[in-house]
Amino acid sequence: MRIQPTRRFFCAANTVKEALAQEDTETSPYVGQFSPIIARTQTIHEAIEPIAFDCVKFIIVRAGSALLFSEFGARHVNLGDVVVLAANTLCGAEPEGWVSTTTLYLDRDYVIDQVFWQYAARFKDRLDASIFLDANYAEPAQVVRMGDDRAGLLMPWLDELAALSVEGLPAVHFYRAQALVSAVLDVIVPHLAVTDERISSTQRSTVVPSAPRHRVFRPVRDEARRVAELIAGELDRRWSVPELAGAVHLSPSQLRRVFTASFGKSPIAYLTMLRAERMALLLKVTDSPISVIAASVGWGDPDFAAQQFRRSVGVAPSEYRRINRKTRLPTHPE
């Protein structure tokens, strides 16, 4: 099947819903709706700055190659490689000429549900499944080297998933899409890196019931959404958890719990992610000194900024700028 090129590899959006909103609204009736499973096949030729999504992503490389930046560092990916990203994990790409991929966007709650039923004999509730995932698949970003043969098994399923997702996966096609996702994950998941620790329901002294939340890509609590807006609105401010908690009338411990449940990160870790994302963009589109860019996003200490940037993006700021120099965007319109 010939892969039709589209505009983006990593869409500049924080959720699947926002990513799909960037599709052609005149041809996609899906915009504004929601599905826990979406697949998109696309080809890119230009660099994509690091961006994070509020969902789990499986990116299967179908042709071409690229240099990726994420918490795993800088990695080359080629045909047969699969990039696995946890929710709210920065990742950017520098195509080596061009690269074609199929990306699966999976709602994290949907993934938790699948794991819960997979281990139903061991788990008492969905919280057990969530803890199991966090403990056993602790790497937020990893590259799985599947090889040409195994990747070839996935291609027909990925093609069908992408075709089903063109109009936002109507309910009538949900079970077929779910079967295809299960087939794809059955091939990929055994090759994921896991930690040695195993969590079971017998290790928990109390059971905390956890009902599935309403499936929409937005924080469960208004307070969490408001804090995210405050952070994004003033990245250069020296935010503290007590200050943020006071702004939404919660205690610091309540805010940490509510925010982490919504975004998968603490408020300060979320702030760090957004600062690294903004810093990557400025490194790419401006000639400003790295220390000036770091200060503009709220990191007055250049060494600390470099440390946090490397931890989030995978390479030092100077190396990221060097790699992206040949594809820099103009700082002013011509």
C-alpha positions in Angstrom: 0.0 0.0 0.0 1.4 3.4 -1.0 1.7 5.8 2.0 0.0 9.1 1.3 2.1 12.0 2.7 0.5 14.3 5.2 1.7 17.4 7.0 3.0 16.3 10.4 4.9 13.5 12.2 4.4 14.9 15.7 1.5 17.3 15.6 1.9 20.4 17.8 -0.9 19.6 20.2 -1.3 18.4 23.7 -4.1 15.9 23.2 -5.4 13.6 20.5 -8.4 15.8 20.2 -6.2 18.9 19.6 -4.1 17.0 17.1 -7.0 15.9 15.1 -8.4 19.5 15.2 -5.3 20.4 13.1 -6.6 18.0 10.3 -8.5 19.5 7.5 -11.8 20.4 9.1 -13.6 20.5 5.8 -12.9 16.8 5.1 -12.9 15.4 8.6 -16.3 15.2 10.4 -14.4 13.8 13.5 -13.2 17.1 14.8 -14.7 17.9 18.2 -15.5 14.2 18.9 -13.5 11.7 20.8 -12.3 8.1 20.5 -9.8 6.3 22.8 -8.2 4.8 19.6 -6.9 6.8 16.7 -4.3 5.8 14.0 -2.7 8.2 11.6 -0.2 7.4 8.7 2.0 10.3 7.6 5.2 11.3 5.9 7.4 14.3 7.0 10.4 16.0 5.5 10.9 18.8 8.1 12.1 18.8 11.7 9.5 18.8 14.4 10.3 20.4 17.7 9.7 18.4 20.9 6.1 18.2 21.9 4.1 16.2 24.4 0.7 14.5 24.1 -1.8 13.7 26.9 -2.0 10.1 25.6 0.1 7.0 25.0 1.7 6.9 21.6 3.1 4.0 19.5 4.9 5.3 16.5 5.8 2.6 14.0 8.4 3.6 11.4 7.3 2.3 8.0 10.0 3.8 5.7 12.8 6.3 5.7 14.7 7.3 8.9 14.9 10.1 11.5 16.8 11.2 14.5 14.5 11.4 17.6 15.0 13.4 20.8 13.3 12.3 24.0 14.1 11.1 27.5 16.0 8.2 25.9 18.5 10.7 24.4 19.1 11.1 20.7 18.2 7.9 18.7 18.2 7.0 15.1 15.0 5.2 14.0 14.5 3.3 10.7 12.1 0.8 9.1 10.9 -1.7 11.7 11.5 0.5 14.8 8.7 1.4 17.2 8.8 4.4 19.4 6.7 4.1 22.6 5.9 7.3 24.5 4.0 7.6 27.8 1.5 10.4 28.2 3.0 13.8 28.6 6.5 12.8 27.4 8.4 15.2 25.1 9.6 13.9 21.8 10.9 15.7 18.7 12.2 14.5 15.3 14.7 15.4 12.6 14.0 13.4 9.4 17.0 12.1 7.6 15.6 13.2 4.3 12.1 11.9 5.0 10.3 9.4 7.2 6.9 7.7 7.1 5.1 6.4 10.2 1.9 5.1 11.5 1.1 6.5 15.0 -1.4 4.9 17.4 -2.9 7.4 19.9 -4.4 5.5 22.9 -6.2 7.1 25.8 -4.3 6.2 29.0 -7.5 5.1 30.7 -8.2 2.8 27.8 -4.8 1.2 28.2 -5.4 0.8 31.9 -8.7 -0.9 31.2 -7.0 -3.4 28.8 -4.4 -4.2 31.4 -7.0 -4.6 34.1 -8.9 -7.2 32.1 -5.7 -8.9 31.0 -4.8 -9.5 34.6 -8.3 -9.8 36.0 -7.4 -12.8 38.1 -4.8 -10.8 40.0 -6.3 -7.3 40.3 -9.1 -6.1 42.5 -9.7 -2.8 40.7 -8.3 -0.4 38.0 -6.0 1.2 40.5 -4.1 -2.1 40.7 -3.8 -2.0 36.9 -2.5 1.6 37.0 0.1 0.8 39.7 1.1 -2.3 37.7 1.7 -0.2 34.6 3.7 2.5 36.5 5.9 -0.1 38.2 6.5 -2.5 35.3 6.7 0.0 32.4 8.5 2.8 34.1 10.4 4.1 31.1 8.5 7.1 29.7 10.1 6.8 26.3 11.8 3.9 24.5 12.7 2.6 21.1 11.9 -1.0 20.3 13.9 -2.6 17.5 11.3 -4.9 15.9 13.1 -5.6 12.7 11.7 -5.8 9.1 10.1 -9.2 9.5 8.1 -8.4 12.6 7.2 -4.9 11.4 5.9 -6.4 8.2 3.3 -8.3 10.2 1.9 -5.0 11.5 1.5 -3.2 8.2 -1.9 -4.6 7.1 -3.3 -4.1 10.5 -2.0 -0.5 10.7 -3.3 0.3 7.2 -6.8 -0.9 8.3 -6.6 1.0 11.6 -5.7 4.2 9.8 -8.5 3.7 7.3 -11.0 3.2 10.1 -9.8 6.3 11.8 -10.2 8.7 8.9 -13.6 9.8 10.1 -12.8 9.5 13.8 -13.5 5.8 14.4 -17.4 5.6 14.3 -18.8 3.4 17.0 -19.8 0.7 14.6 -16.1 0.1 13.8 -14.9 0.2 17.4 -14.7 -3.5 18.0 -12.8 -4.1 14.8 -10.4 -1.3 15.7 -9.9 -2.8 19.2 -9.1 -6.2 17.7 -6.5 -4.6 15.4 -4.9 -2.7 18.3 -4.8 -5.9 20.3 -3.1 -7.7 17.4 -0.5 -4.9 17.1 0.2 -4.7 20.8 0.5 -8.5 20.9 3.5 -8.2 18.7 5.1 -5.1 20.2 4.5 -5.4 24.0 6.6 -8.5 24.6 9.6 -6.5 23.4 9.1 -3.5 25.7 11.7 -2.9 28.4 10.2 -3.7 31.9 11.4 -3.2 35.4 12.2 -6.0 37.8 9.6 -5.0 40.3 6.2 -6.7 40.1 3.1 -5.3 41.8 0.2 -7.5 42.7 -3.0 -7.0 44.6 -1.7 -9.0 47.5 0.9 -6.4 48.2 -1.7 -3.8 48.9 -3.2 -3.5 52.4 -6.3 -1.6 51.3 -8.4 -1.5 48.3 -9.4 1.9 46.8 -12.2 1.5 44.2 -11.5 3.5 41.1 -14.3 3.9 38.5 -13.3 4.7 34.9 -13.5 8.5 34.4 -15.5 10.1 31.6 -13.4 9.6 28.5 -12.4 13.1 27.4 -9.0 14.5 27.0 -9.1 17.1 29.7 -8.2 17.1 33.4 -10.8 15.5 35.7 -10.8 18.5 38.0 -11.2 22.1 37.1 -8.4 23.0 39.6 -5.9 20.9 37.7 -6.9 22.5 34.4 -6.6 26.0 35.9 -3.1 25.3 37.4 -1.9 24.0 33.9 -3.2 27.3 32.4 -1.4 29.4 35.1 1.9 27.5 34.5 1.7 27.8 30.7 0.7 31.5 30.9 3.9 32.4 32.9 6.6 29.9 32.2 9.3 32.3 33.5 7.7 32.7 36.9 9.2 31.0 39.9 6.2 28.9 40.7 5.9 26.9 43.9 3.4 24.2 44.7 1.9 26.1 47.7 1.5 29.2 45.5 -0.3 27.2 42.8 -2.4 25.4 45.4 -3.5 28.7 46.9 -4.6 30.0 43.5 -7.1 27.1 43.2 -8.0 26.9 46.9 -6.5 23.4 47.5 -3.8 22.3 49.9 -0.4 21.5 48.4 -0.9 17.7 48.9 -4.4 17.9 47.4 -3.0 19.7 44.4 -0.2 17.2 43.8 -2.7 14.4 43.9 -5.3 16.0 41.6 -2.8 17.3 39.1 -0.8 14.1 38.9 -4.0 12.1 38.3 -4.9 14.5 35.5 -1.6 15.0 33.8 0.6 12.1 34.9 3.2 14.5 36.3 3.5 16.7 39.4 2.9 20.5 38.8 6.7 21.2 38.9 7.5 18.3 36.5 4.9 19.6 34.2 6.4 23.1 34.4 9.8 21.6 33.5 8.3 19.8 30.5 6.8 23.0 29.1 10.0 25.0 29.7 12.0 22.4 27.8 9.5 22.4 25.0 9.7 26.2 24.7 13.4 26.3 25.0 13.7 23.8 22.2 11.6 26.0 19.9 13.7 29.1 20.7 17.0 27.3 20.2 15.7 26.4 16.7 14.2 29.7 15.6 16.5 32.3 17.2 20.3 33.0 17.5 20.0 34.1 21.1 22.6 32.8 23.5 21.6 29.7 25.3 21.8 31.5 28.7 19.4 34.2 27.5 16.9 31.6 26.2 17.2 29.6 29.5 16.4 32.8 31.5 13.5 33.6 29.2 11.7 30.4 30.2 12.5 30.7 33.9 15.9 29.0 34.4 18.3 31.6 35.6 21.1 29.1 36.0 22.4 28.0 32.6 23.9 24.8 34.0 20.7 23.8 35.7 18.8 24.6 32.5 21.1 22.4 30.4 20.6 19.6 32.9 16.8 19.8 32.8 16.8 20.2 29.0 19.0 17.1 28.5 16.8 15.2 30.9 13.6 16.1 29.0 14.8 16.2 25.3 17.7 13.8 25.5 20.6 16.1 24.3 22.3 19.2 25.5 20.9 22.6 24.3 24.0 23.3 22.2 23.8 19.9 20.5 20.1 20.3 19.8 20.8 23.7 18.2 23.6 22.2 16.1 21.5 19.4 14.8 18.6 21.7 14.0 20.7 24.4 12.5 20.3 23.3 8.9 16.5 23.4 9.2 16.1 26.5 11.4 12.9 28.4 10.9 13.2 32.2 10.0 13.0 34.5 12.9 11.1 37.1 10.9 8.8 36.7 7.9 10.3 37.6 4.6 
